[in-house]
Amino acid sequence: MEKQIAYYDQQFDYATAIIDLRKSLNLTQQQLADRIGVPQPTIARWETGNGNITMKNMEKIAHAANKKLIIGFA
């Protein structure tokens, strides 16, 4: 049960980060999707925490936003 909670906490953190970044850039889900080459429903899934986003796609998002993806351990 603890592993499941940790997994969903992590997905929520990713979702929040994507939403915050997209909104800070004043982009719609469609515009972000176009920038990184995925369908808009994929962005919607990531933003609800229902998609299993890969680090490769996180890197694409960072690149599209001219940002650096930083990964750490806590």
matplotlib code that plots the C-alpha trace (Angstrom):
import matplotlib.pyplot as plt

x = [0.0, 2.8, 4.4, 1.1, 0.8, 4.3, 3.7, 0.5, 2.3, 5.0, 2.5, 0.7, 4.0, 4.7, 1.2, 1.5, 4.9, 3.6, 0.5, 2.5, 5.1, 2.5, 0.5, 3.6, 4.2, 0.6, 0.2, -2.9, -2.6, -2.8, 0.0, 2.3, 1.3, 2.3, 5.6, 6.6, 4.9, 2.3, -1.5, -3.4, -5.1, -1.6, -1.0, -4.4, -3.6, -0.2, -1.9, -4.4, -1.7, -3.3, -0.4, 2.8, 5.2, 8.7, 11.9, 12.3, 9.0, 9.8, 13.0, 10.9, 8.7, 11.7, 13.3, 10.0, 9.9, 13.6, 14.1, 16.5, 15.1, 16.5, 16.1, 17.1, 16.7, 15.1]
y = [0.0, 2.4, 1.9, 2.7, 5.9, 6.9, 6.2, 8.4, 11.1, 11.1, 11.2, 14.1, 16.0, 15.5, 16.6, 19.7, 20.6, 20.2, 22.3, 25.0, 25.1, 25.1, 27.9, 30.0, 29.9, 30.8, 27.6, 25.5, 21.7, 21.6, 24.1, 22.2, 18.9, 20.5, 21.6, 18.2, 16.1, 14.2, 14.2, 16.7, 13.9, 12.7, 16.1, 15.9, 12.4, 13.6, 16.6, 14.5, 12.0, 9.2, 8.9, 7.2, 10.0, 9.0, 11.0, 11.3, 13.1, 15.3, 16.3, 17.2, 19.4, 21.1, 21.6, 23.0, 25.5, 26.4, 25.0, 22.5, 19.3, 18.7, 15.3, 14.7, 12.3, 13.1]
z = [0.0, 0.8, -2.6, -4.3, -2.3, -3.1, -6.8, -6.9, -5.0, -7.6, -10.4, -8.8, -8.4, -12.1, -13.1, -11.0, -12.4, -16.0, -15.3, -13.6, -16.4, -19.2, -17.5, -16.9, -20.6, -21.4, -23.5, -24.0, -23.7, -27.5, -28.0, -25.6, -27.3, -30.7, -29.4, -28.1, -30.8, -28.8, -29.0, -26.8, -24.8, -23.7, -22.1, -20.4, -19.0, -17.7, -16.1, -14.3, -13.1, -15.2, -17.7, -17.0, -18.3, -19.1, -18.4, -22.2, -22.4, -19.4, -21.2, -24.3, -22.2, -20.6, -24.1, -25.5, -22.6, -22.8, -19.4, -17.8, -16.3, -12.9, -11.2, -7.6, -4.8, -1.5]

ax = plt.figure().add_subplot(projection="3d")
ax.plot(x, y, z, "-o")
ax.set_aspect("equal")
plt.show()
